[in-house]
Amino acid sequence: MTTVPTRKEPVLRLAALGFSTIIFLTWLTEFIHLPHLLYNEPDVFLWSRVLIRTGVMLVIWTWVHLSAKRLLGRLHHLEEFLLVCSWCRKVGHQGEWLTMEEYFGSKFATATSHGICPACSRAMLAQHRTAVRVPPAGN
């Protein structure tokens, strides 16, 4: 079983660019003394203000990045399709056609077993009764 290489996510890159731009503008605002020009605050560089804003932005950026990464992982998982032959029920996987047992054994490392679902069981029992002409149980 081979793993699919991870792709660089453009959504995560755009978010990183956006948050980097906001942090850059936060520092630029402090360097050009924009609070002094707009609000008549003291004309000094306030390290505490810019560091607190940067810290808050980094916390939000981390939360957004991890949430988006988790959601993209779920999305990629849901986008996967299982290719099944409509005739023989083999599974197409990386250019090979495997039986269901081979596929689930290699892809998920799980053992498989055989059974019969209730609907098929009823249908097979009804078919058997009509072929053998056995009256239904309970009569």
N, C-alpha and C positions, 0 to 999 in steps of 0.2 A: 504494500500500500504506500503510495507516495502522497506527500502533502502538497497542497496548492500553495504557491508562493503568495505572500501577502502583497496587496497592492497599496500604493501610496494613495491615500484618500484626499481628493481635492477639497472636500468639505472641511476636513481637519486643517489643511494648509490655509484655506481662506480664513478660518477662524483664528488661526495663529497669526496670520497677517493682520487681521482686524484688531486683535488684542495687542499686538506689537505696536501698531499705529497709535492706539489709544494711550499706551504707556509712553511712547515717544512724545505724543502731544502733551501729556501730563508734565513731562520733564521740560519740554520746550516752553510751556506756559510759565513755569517757574523761572526759567532762565531769562525770558524776555520781560519778566515782572508784569505779566498781564493782570494779576489781581490788584496790583498798585494802579495800573492804568484804568481799569474798569471800576474798581470799588474803593479806590483811594486808601488801600491798605498800606502798611509800611513797605518801603522800597528795599526789602531784604529777601534773600533766598532762604526759604524755610525748608530745611532738610526734613523736618518731621512731617510736614504736610505732603511733600512729594513721596517720601518713603511709605507713609501710611496708604496713600492712594495707590502706589505701585503694589504694595502688599495685598491690598484688597483686590486689585485687578488680577494679580497672579492667582489668588485663591479662586476667584470666579472663573478664570481661564482654565485652571486645572479641573474644576467641577464640570465645566462645559465640555472640555476635551474628553474626559473619562466617560461622561454620559453619551456623547456623540459616538465615541468609539464602541461602547457597548451596544448602542442601538444599531450602528452599522454592522457589527458582528451578527446581530440577530437578523438583520435584513439580508445579509449575504447567506446566512443559513436557510432562510425561508425561500430564497431565490433558487436554491438548488433543486433540480428536477431529477427524478429517477426515471431513466429510459428503460421501459419494459417492452419486450417483443409481445405483440398482441396474439401471436400464434403459439409460441412455445413457452412464454413467460420467462425467458432469460433476461438478465439485466445487462444493459450496455454500460460499461464502465471503462474509461480511458482506452477506447478502441477495442476492447475485448467484450465478448458476450459470455457472461457467467451465469450459472444456475443461481437461483435465489439463495440456496444454502452457501454456495461459494462466495457470493457477494456479501451477505451479511456476516459470514465468518471472517472475511478479509477486511471489510470496511469498519465493522463495529466490534470485532474480536468477541463475538458472542456465538454460543452454540445454538443450533437450530433443531427443532423437533417438529414432528408432524401431528396434526390433529384435525378435527372437523368442527366447523362452526355450527351453531344450533340450526340455522336456516338450511344449510346443506344437509345436515343430519336428517331434518324432517323431510326434505325433498328425496333424499336417497331411501329413507324408510318407506315413503309413499310409493316410490318407484318399485322397490322390492316387494311391497305388499301387492301391488297390481300385477307384477310379473308372477308371483307365487300364488296369488289370490288368497291371501290370509286376511281374515276380517280384522278391523282395527281393534286395538286393545280397549278393554272396558265394556265390550258387548257380551 
